[in-house]
């Protein structure tokens, strides 16, 4: 799990593309902000992430609400990392 003393923040558009990611979020995934912006967030979903959680996130965001919770993403190096967002 990522360090709980920092806030991991990202924003995506209706297509699932990152429009903002703070430095802590980028560092946790191993990407520069420039490389992450415009990338589809679903491309970084880890196979470890339960499908029910992915669907909950998708539905919540589609309704225009923010979602906060623990997710598993794939880092630039291919490792899975659990993030408390």
C-alpha positions as a Markdown table, in Angstrom:
| # | Residue | x | y | z |
|---|---|---|---|---|
| 1 | Unk | 0.0 | 0.0 | 0.0 |
| 2 | Unk | 1.2 | 3.5 | -0.8 |
| 3 | Unk | 2.3 | 5.8 | 2.0 |
| 4 | Unk | -0.8 | 7.1 | 3.7 |
| 5 | Unk | 0.8 | 10.4 | 4.7 |
| 6 | Unk | 0.5 | 11.8 | 1.1 |
| 7 | Unk | -2.6 | 12.4 | -1.0 |
| 8 | Unk | -2.8 | 10.6 | -4.3 |
| 9 | Unk | -5.0 | 12.6 | -6.6 |
| 10 | Unk | -6.0 | 12.0 | -10.2 |
| 11 | Unk | -8.8 | 13.3 | -12.4 |
| 12 | Unk | -10.1 | 11.6 | -15.6 |
| 13 | Unk | -12.4 | 12.8 | -18.3 |
| 14 | Unk | -15.5 | 10.9 | -19.6 |
| 15 | Unk | -13.3 | 8.8 | -21.8 |
| 16 | Unk | -11.2 | 7.6 | -18.9 |
| 17 | Unk | -8.2 | 9.7 | -19.8 |
| 18 | Unk | -6.1 | 11.4 | -17.1 |
| 19 | Unk | -6.5 | 15.1 | -17.2 |
| 20 | Unk | -4.7 | 15.7 | -13.9 |
| 21 | Unk | -2.5 | 13.7 | -11.6 |
| 22 | Unk | -0.5 | 15.1 | -8.7 |
| 23 | Unk | 3.2 | 14.4 | -8.3 |
| 24 | Unk | 2.5 | 11.7 | -5.6 |
| 25 | Unk | 0.2 | 9.8 | -7.8 |
| 26 | Unk | 2.7 | 10.0 | -10.7 |
| 27 | Unk | 5.5 | 8.8 | -8.5 |
| 28 | Unk | 3.5 | 5.9 | -7.2 |
| 29 | Unk | 2.9 | 4.7 | -10.7 |
| 30 | Unk | 6.4 | 5.5 | -12.0 |
| 31 | Unk | 5.3 | 7.9 | -14.7 |
| 32 | Unk | 6.1 | 11.6 | -15.3 |
| 33 | Unk | 3.0 | 13.8 | -15.3 |
| 34 | Unk | 3.5 | 14.5 | -19.0 |
| 35 | Unk | 3.5 | 10.8 | -19.8 |
| 36 | Unk | 0.4 | 10.1 | -17.7 |
| 37 | Unk | -1.8 | 12.9 | -18.9 |
| 38 | Unk | -4.0 | 11.7 | -21.8 |
| 39 | Unk | -3.3 | 8.1 | -21.0 |
| 40 | Unk | -6.4 | 6.0 | -20.4 |
| 41 | Unk | -6.7 | 5.1 | -16.7 |
| 42 | Unk | -8.3 | 1.7 | -17.6 |
| 43 | Unk | -5.0 | 0.7 | -19.4 |
| 44 | Unk | -3.4 | 0.8 | -16.0 |
| 45 | Unk | -6.0 | -1.3 | -14.1 |
| 46 | Unk | -4.2 | -4.3 | -12.7 |
| 47 | Unk | -5.6 | -7.8 | -13.3 |
| 48 | Unk | -5.5 | -8.1 | -9.5 |
| 49 | Unk | -8.2 | -5.5 | -9.1 |
| 50 | Unk | -11.6 | -7.1 | -8.6 |
| 51 | Unk | -14.0 | -6.5 | -11.5 |
| 52 | Unk | -16.8 | -5.4 | -9.1 |
| 53 | Unk | -14.6 | -2.6 | -7.8 |
| 54 | Unk | -13.7 | -1.4 | -11.4 |
| 55 | Unk | -17.4 | -1.4 | -12.2 |
| 56 | Unk | -18.3 | 0.6 | -9.0 |
| 57 | Unk | -15.6 | 3.2 | -10.0 |
| 58 | Unk | -16.9 | 3.4 | -13.5 |
| 59 | Unk | -20.6 | 3.8 | -12.5 |
| 60 | Unk | -19.7 | 6.4 | -9.8 |
| 61 | Unk | -17.7 | 8.5 | -12.2 |
| 62 | Unk | -20.3 | 8.2 | -15.0 |
| 63 | Unk | -22.8 | 9.8 | -12.6 |
| 64 | Unk | -20.5 | 12.7 | -12.1 |
| 65 | Unk | -19.4 | 11.9 | -8.6 |
| 66 | Unk | -15.9 | 11.6 | -7.1 |
| 67 | Unk | -14.7 | 8.1 | -6.1 |
| 68 | Unk | -12.3 | 7.5 | -3.3 |
| 69 | Unk | -11.0 | 4.2 | -2.2 |
| 70 | Unk | -8.3 | 1.5 | -2.6 |
| 71 | Unk | -7.4 | 0.5 | -6.2 |
| 72 | Unk | -4.8 | -1.6 | -7.8 |
| 73 | Unk | -2.9 | -0.2 | -10.7 |
| 74 | Unk | -0.1 | -1.4 | -12.9 |
| 75 | Unk | 3.1 | 0.7 | -12.7 |
| 76 | Unk | 5.2 | 1.8 | -15.6 |
| 77 | Unk | 7.6 | -1.1 | -14.8 |
| 78 | Unk | 4.7 | -3.6 | -14.9 |
| 79 | Unk | 4.3 | -4.2 | -11.1 |
| 80 | Unk | 1.0 | -4.0 | -9.4 |
| 81 | Unk | 0.6 | -1.4 | -6.7 |
| 82 | Unk | -2.3 | -0.8 | -4.3 |
| 83 | Unk | -3.2 | 2.9 | -3.9 |
| 84 | Unk | -5.4 | 4.5 | -1.3 |
| 85 | Unk | -6.8 | 7.4 | -3.4 |
